[in-house]
């Protein structure tokens, strides 16, 4: 199918369709009003080059304190629901259920910050080949999501990943090293990354 300008009514998105979309440079977002899913492939596209990820002085101080316990894939659904817990969200219930199935297939992952055994920050995304597609993050304590992102980058480097896609650029991500590249340049990086075999959680 073509993802360009494609819309679908509220419905579970099959894992094969989701993975095919990522491999083609698209990702889904649900309308906050009617939950209708639309597929996006922004131009320009934002990525964080793994070799140029930046950690600020204040964030380094937080990391040195070991304030948060970092866990992987221990509370995936809770991370998604916390990311969706805002006045307007593109993370509908159907999106949540669709990504839960990807998680069960070990294609979607969460990185979590815990404090006093409470989930206080984290992020989730999808891994295909040597590419990781960051979907959303949340924070309930200062720097909790940033610390999770630091550990994500470390995991991706350790496992030989080549592409960290953040989809859209924000001032927050720019401070961490996010850059915008053309869709054409992105698709070249994507094609090379997804052709390789990597395991996020092995």
PyMOL commands that set and color helices and strands:
alter all, ss='L'
color gray80, all
select helices_A, chain A and resi 15-23+50-52+57-64+76-84+93-104+144-158+171-175+183-194
alter helices_A, ss='H'
color red, helices_A
select strands_A, chain A and resi 7-8+27-30+37-40+45-48+69-72+108-115+118-128+131-139+163-167+178-181
alter strands_A, ss='S'
color yellow, strands_A
deselect
rebuild
show_as cartoon
